Amino acid sequence: MKLPRRNFLNLAAGAAALPVVPRIAFAQAYPTRPVNLVAGFAPGGGVDITARLIGQWLAERLGQQFIIENRPGAGGNIGTEAVVRAPADGYTLLMIGSWNAINATLYDNRNFNFIRDIAPVASVVRYPYVMVVNLSVPAKSVPEFIAYIKANPRKLNMASPGIGSGPHIAGELFKMMAGVDLIHVPYRGAGPALTDLLGGQVQVSFASMPSSIQYIRAGKLRALAVVTATRSEVLPDVPTIGEFVPGYEASSWFGVGAPKDTPAEIVDKVNKEINAGLADPNIEARLAALGGTVLALSPADFGKLIADETEKWGNVIRALNIKAE
């Protein structure tokens, strides 16, 4: 039987639309079971703190648990690779950030390509780092610290959450621009690094604001400077490093990613819910209390930020000849 052309076109259009209907229905129903949100660092650091805040918001909005799964190691690469290998169904998400942009150049032997294998879902926040010292360090300011370390080269240990982490690269940039020599001691996350900093086993760190702010306020760590271009609203009396080392600036950003090929409908749904959270006064206030600035972008704009940051930090790593030891 020969179909009239109009009927044929209607049937063809209907057939082409069939695969779309289940995908839309799937996205509308998502999530129907708990979602894992992988954080590639140990509990207690800025990544973990932010993941739990966003996970709680998503759980309340979407009616399913968002389980924070800490997978520390290799500067966040272990957690990232776990998500790269996970099914692209929206039930395994990843906290991503500056460390991913750094690792793209730092590590030669990764089994994945971050920009290719992880889909940007939603940006969340930009945090400053803060240069903090153990109270045993006699320096009360950046100039005093520089003078002290130049008089006592390699006497102080610099803690970081891991080789290639944002705090590590921020510290290496300070070492180069200030002309000082610090011994780098990497840890498996910000929590363990801060524990040893508080205990005096290490003496200085370029820590994330969320992980260190409580110790600064309690007088257990001394903040010498923030590392952004302008002073932080939560530590207004603390100067920037750039006030003493012209041109110095560094900051971190956090967001959420998913395995490549995760349905666009799910990516858009999670992006919409996270951005709704970032517009909520309570969430915004909690991030601000940690020194953060809300960073609510579309998936496409977040992808551009990631690409730009990967290029920026790649140039720094090559200039400093930093290697993943």
N, C-alpha and C positions, 0 to 999 in steps of 0.2 A: 504494500500500500504506500502510495506517495503522499507525504504530508504536505499541506500548504506551507509555503515559506514562513508565514507568520507563526503558525503552530510550532514549526520546527525551531524557530528562534526562541519562542517562549519556553519550550522544553529544554533547550540547550542552556538557557539562562538559569532555569530552575535547577538543572543538574549541577551547574558550576557553583551554585550557591549552597548546595547540600553540605559540603565539608565545613562551611563557615558556621552553620547553625550549631553543630555540636561544640565547636571551639568557643563560641560566644556563650553558650549555655554552661560549658565547663568553667569559663572564667567567672560567670555570674555566681556559680555555686562555690567557687574557690574562696577559702580553703574548707575542705570537708574533713580534714584530719590535722593533727599537729604539724607545725612547720619548724624545721631546724634552721636557726640563724647562727652560722659558724663565725666565730671570732678567732683569728689566728694568733692570739696572744693570751697570756695567763690572766686569771681573774684579778681584779683590783686596779687595772690600768684604765686609761681613757677609752680604749676600744671597747673593753668589757662594760664599763659604766654606761657608755652611749648605747651599746647593743641592748642592754637590759632596759633602758629607758624607752627605746623605740620598740623593742619586743613587747613590752607591757602595753604600750599604746595600741599596737596592731592587734594584740590578743583581745583587748577590750572592744575594738572596732569591728573585728572580723569574727569574733566568737570561737576562736580556736587558740590553743596554746602556741606560743612562739618560744621554742626551747633554745636557750643560748648554749651553744656547744663550743667550749674552749679547746682549740687545737694549736697550741703554741709550737714554735720551732722554725728555724731557718728564716727569720725575719718576716714571718707571716706566710711563707711559701707552702708550708705543710697544710695549713687550713685552706689556702687558695686552691691547691691541687685537689684536695678532697672535694671541693665544690665543682671544679672543672669536670671531675669524673662522675659527678652525681647526675641522676636523671634530670632532664630539662622540663620539669613538670611544676615548678614553683614551690616545691616542698623542701628544697634546700637552697637557702640564700646565704650570702656572704657579706660580712662587714668588710668594706674595702676602704682604702685611704692612701695617704702619701707614700706609705711603704711599698704599695704595689707599683706606683710610678717609679720609685727608686729601684726596686728589685729588677725591673725590666732591663736595666743596664748593668746592675751590680752582679747579677748571677748569670753565668754563661750556660750552666748545666740544668736549667729548668726543663721539665717535661711538658711545659705548656707555654703559650703566648698569652699574656694577660689581656691585652687589648682585643685579641682575636677570640679568646675562649670564654671571657666573662662579659655578660651583657650589663651595661649600666642600668640600674633601676631608679635609684633616687639618691640625690645628695642630701646630707643631713646638717652638717655643721662645720665651721672652720674654727679651730682652736689655736691659740698661741702656745708656744713652748715657753717655759720660764727657767732661767738659769738659777738653780738652787744649790746651796752648799750645806754640808754638815756644820753644826754649830762650833765644832773644834777648829774650823778654818778661820784664821784671824781676819781675813779680808771682809770689809763691810760694804764694798762697792766694787764695780768692775775695774776701775783703775787700780785699786788696791790689790785686787785679785791678780791682775796682769803683772803688777810689780812683784807680788809675792811668788808667783810661779816662775817668773824669770830669774829670781834670786834662788829659787829651789827647783830647778828643772827636773821633771819626771818624778816629783815627790808626791803629786796628787793623782788619784785614780778617778777616771770619769766613767760613771755607770750609764748604760743604755739598755733599752729593752731587747737589744739584739743587733747584730751586724746588719747595717743597711737600713735600720729603722730610722724614722724621722729624727728622733733625738740624737742618734749617732751621727747622722749627716750634719745636723745643726751644730753639734759639738766639733766635728772635723772642720767645718767651715769657720767656726770661731778660732780654732787653733791656727788655721792658716792666716786668717785676716788679722789676728791679734799677735801672731808670732810667738805663740807659747807652745809648750810641750806637755801634754797630759797623756797618761797611760789609759787606753780604752779597755774597759772591762764589760763585755756583753753578757746579758742575762736572757732568760727565756720569758721575758715579759716585764712590764713596768712595775708590777707588784713586787716581785723578788728584788728588782733593782732598788726600789725605794726602801725596802726592808733593810738592805745592807747600807744604804745611804744614811738612814736613820741610826743604824748601829755603828757607823763610823768605819766600816770595812772599805768603803769608797767615800770620796769626799765631795764630789761635784756631779751634777747631772743637768742635762737640758731636758727637763721632764715636761710631759704634757700637763696643761693646766688642770684638767679634771682629776688626774691622779695625785697631784701635789698640793692643790689649793688648801685642803683641810689641814695639812701639816704646816703650811705657811701660816695660816690663820691661828693655829694652836701654838705657834712659836717653836715648833720642833725642827723646822728647816728655815734657813735664811734665804730669802729671795734677793738676788743681786740685780736681776734685770729680766724683762720680758724680751722676746726675740722678734716680735713683730715690728713693723715700721712705726706704729703709734702705741702709746701706752694703753694698758688694759683698764676697762671701767671697773673691774673687780679688784684691781691692785693699782689704783691711780697714783700712789706715791712711789711706785717702783718704776725706775727709768727703763728705757729701751737700751739694748746693747748698742744700737746705732748711734745713740747720743755720745758714745765714747769710741766706738769703732765704726767710722762712717761707711755707710753702704751695706752694713750687715742687716739681713732680714731673713726670717724663715717662719713658716707656720705649717700646721697640718690641717687636713680636711678628711672628714669621714663620710661614708655613704653606704649604700646597699647595692649589691650586684647579684647576678644569678647566672647559672650556666647558659652558654650561648644556645640559641634555638628555643629558649623558654618562650612560650606563646606571648605575643605582643599584648594580648588582652590582659594577661596576668601581670605583666610588667607595668602596664598602664594603671591597673587597679591598685597595685602596691604603691606605685608612685603617688597616685591620688590620695591614698590614705596616709602615707607618710607626710606629704605636703599639708594635709589637713591637720596633722599633729603639730607640725612646725608653726602653723598659724594659731594654734591653741595657746592662750596666754600662759597657762600653767607649764606646758612643755617649753615654751620660749623662755620663761623665767628660770626654769631648772637648768637649761643649757647656758643661759646668761650667768647664772650663779657659779657655773663651772668655768666661766671665762669665754664661753663660746658665742659665736655669731651664727644665726640661722642661715643655712645655705639651701634654699628650696629651688631646684632646677628641674626642667623636664629631662627625660632620659637622654634625648639628643644633646641638650646643652651640657648635661653632666658628662656625656661621652667626649665632648670637645674639651672640657676642663681636664679630664683624665689624659687626653692626648697632649695637651699643652704642658701639663705638669710632668709627664713622662719625658718630654723633650728638655724641659728646664733642668730637672734633676739629673738627667743623663749627661748634660753638659757639665754640671758640677762634679759628678763622680769621675768623669774622664779628666777634668782639670786637676782634681786632687789625687787622681790615680788610686782611688779607693778600691780595694779588692775584698771579696767575700772569702775570708780566711778559712 
